[in-house]
Amino acid sequence: MPDLDIREINDEDVDDVAALWERCGLTRPWNDPVSDITFARKSENTTLLVGRMDDEIVASAMVGHDGHRGTVYYVSVNPDIRGKGFGRSIMAAAEDWLRGRGAWKLNLLVRTENASVINFYEALGYEREERVNLAKWIDPSRKPENQD
Ligand SMILES: CC(C)(COP(=O)(O)OP(=O)(O)OC[C@H]1O[C@@H](n2cnc3c(N)ncnc32)[C@H](O)[C@@H]1OP(=O)(O)O)[C@@H](O)C(=O)NCCC(=O)NCCS
């Protein structure tokens, strides 16, 4: 199987990336993927990496830093080609992107209902840290009704 061709997102990629996230079960009713992509692309500290094979988008990751730590969201590989190292490749590209901008540590969140993916990150050298994640909807109008 050929390697992924990984580049930053183009305008014409947006719908395909959103469709990949849908297919990978990463979207939530309160996170419209297209508006998440648009918002991320407004920041020069964030980008969307897109992995192509035979001109088809098959992997992606949103990567960025907040001036202190790097992070990733929406790490995704087309379900038809999982287990072949493409998840590792898109994460390596995300780490390179961050390293190139001076970031030296990447923190990421895994939803409790998606705990099996922790094995993937551990295979890539990520370690669990004892932290509690706190969050607040600082724009309450965006808070979904079913979220406490
Ligand atoms: C997580 C995901 C990106 C992994 O992609 P992938 O292409 O299958 O991963 P790779 O083939 O590169 O696997 C890399 C390593 O992780 C391991 N791994 C991958 N998925 C695993 C799993 N579910 N359980 C255990 N190990 C796993 C592989 O065995 C491999 O280890 P090795 O290199 O030591 O053999 C893909 O399963 C996916 O898109 N999942 C749905 C979206 C998701 O949950 N994203 C993460 C949100 S936090």
Ligand as a Chemical Component Dictionary entry (heavy atoms), coordinates in Angstrom:
data_LIG
# 
_chem_comp.id                   LIG 
_chem_comp.type                 NON-POLYMER 
_chem_comp.pdbx_formal_charge   0 
_chem_comp.three_letter_code    LIG 
# 
loop_
_chem_comp_atom.comp_id 
_chem_comp_atom.atom_id 
_chem_comp_atom.alt_atom_id 
_chem_comp_atom.type_symbol 
_chem_comp_atom.charge 
_chem_comp_atom.model_Cartn_x 
_chem_comp_atom.model_Cartn_y 
_chem_comp_atom.model_Cartn_z 
_chem_comp_atom.pdbx_ordinal 
LIG C1  C1  C 0 -7.388  5.815  15.954 1  
LIG C2  C2  C 0 -7.143  5.696  14.466 2  
LIG C3  C3  C 0 -6.791  7.077  13.907 3  
LIG C4  C4  C 0 -5.962  4.722  14.254 4  
LIG O1  O1  O 0 -5.671  4.670  12.881 5  
LIG P1  P1  P 0 -4.905  3.411  12.232 6  
LIG O2  O2  O 0 -4.476  3.805  10.874 7  
LIG O3  O3  O 0 -5.713  2.185  12.365 8  
LIG O4  O4  O 0 -3.632  3.277  13.204 9  
LIG P2  P2  P 0 -2.211  2.636  12.833 10 
LIG O5  O5  O 0 -2.421  1.505  11.890 11 
LIG O6  O6  O 0 -1.262  3.715  12.433 12 
LIG O7  O7  O 0 -1.773  2.059  14.236 13 
LIG C5  C5  C 0 -0.622  2.530  14.925 14 
LIG C6  C6  C 0 -0.400  1.654  16.110 15 
LIG O8  O8  O 0 -1.525  1.730  17.007 16 
LIG C7  C7  C 0 -2.069  0.444  17.199 17 
LIG N1  N1  N 0 -3.527  0.570  17.220 18 
LIG C8  C8  C 0 -4.285  1.231  16.342 19 
LIG N2  N2  N 0 -5.589  1.156  16.702 20 
LIG C9  C9  C 0 -5.618  0.389  17.812 21 
LIG C10 C10 C 0 -6.653  -0.068 18.639 22 
LIG N3  N3  N 0 -7.934  0.253  18.409 23 
LIG N4  N4  N 0 -6.320  -0.837 19.699 24 
LIG C11 C11 C 0 -5.034  -1.169 19.927 25 
LIG N5  N5  N 0 -4.007  -0.748 19.187 26 
LIG C12 C12 C 0 -4.290  0.016  18.135 27 
LIG C13 C13 C 0 -1.627  -0.380 16.020 28 
LIG O9  O9  O 0 -1.578  -1.759 16.345 29 
LIG C14 C14 C 0 -0.262  0.196  15.733 30 
LIG O10 O10 O 0 0.695   -0.348 16.605 31 
LIG P3  P3  P 0 2.107   -0.900 16.045 32 
LIG O11 O11 O 0 2.611   0.145  15.080 33 
LIG O12 O12 O 0 2.924   -1.025 17.261 34 
LIG O13 O13 O 0 1.755   -2.166 15.361 35 
LIG C15 C15 C 0 -8.376  5.095  13.727 36 
LIG O14 O14 O 0 -8.711  3.866  14.353 37 
LIG C16 C16 C 0 -9.595  5.992  13.749 38 
LIG O15 O15 O 0 -9.777  6.832  12.866 39 
LIG N6  N6  N 0 -10.474 5.808  14.758 40 
LIG C17 C17 C 0 -11.746 6.546  14.821 41 
LIG C18 C18 C 0 -11.542 7.980  15.198 42 
LIG C19 C19 C 0 -10.944 8.150  16.588 43 
LIG O16 O16 O 0 -11.369 7.531  17.550 44 
LIG N7  N7  N 0 -9.943  9.051  16.662 45 
LIG C20 C20 C 0 -9.278  9.373  17.910 46 
LIG C21 C21 C 0 -10.057 10.405 18.661 47 
LIG S1  S1  S 0 -9.250  10.770 20.221 48 
# 
loop_
_chem_comp_bond.comp_id 
_chem_comp_bond.atom_id_1 
_chem_comp_bond.atom_id_2 
_chem_comp_bond.value_order 
_chem_comp_bond.pdbx_ordinal 
LIG C1  C2  SING 1  
LIG C2  C3  SING 2  
LIG C2  C4  SING 3  
LIG C2  C15 SING 4  
LIG C4  O1  SING 5  
LIG O1  P1  SING 6  
LIG P1  O2  DOUB 7  
LIG P1  O3  SING 8  
LIG P1  O4  SING 9  
LIG O4  P2  SING 10 
LIG P2  O5  DOUB 11 
LIG P2  O6  SING 12 
LIG P2  O7  SING 13 
LIG O7  C5  SING 14 
LIG C5  C6  SING 15 
LIG C6  O8  SING 16 
LIG C6  C14 SING 17 
LIG O8  C7  SING 18 
LIG C7  N1  SING 19 
LIG C7  C13 SING 20 
LIG N1  C8  SING 21 
LIG N1  C12 SING 22 
LIG C8  N2  DOUB 23 
LIG N2  C9  SING 24 
LIG C9  C10 SING 25 
LIG C9  C12 DOUB 26 
LIG C10 N3  SING 27 
LIG C10 N4  DOUB 28 
LIG N4  C11 SING 29 
LIG C11 N5  DOUB 30 
LIG N5  C12 SING 31 
LIG C13 O9  SING 32 
LIG C13 C14 SING 33 
LIG C14 O10 SING 34 
LIG O10 P3  SING 35 
LIG P3  O11 DOUB 36 
LIG P3  O12 SING 37 
LIG P3  O13 SING 38 
LIG C15 O14 SING 39 
LIG C15 C16 SING 40 
LIG C16 O15 DOUB 41 
LIG C16 N6  SING 42 
LIG N6  C17 SING 43 
LIG C17 C18 SING 44 
LIG C18 C19 SING 45 
LIG C19 O16 DOUB 46 
LIG C19 N7  SING 47 
LIG N7  C20 SING 48 
LIG C20 C21 SING 49 
LIG C21 S1  SING 50 
# 
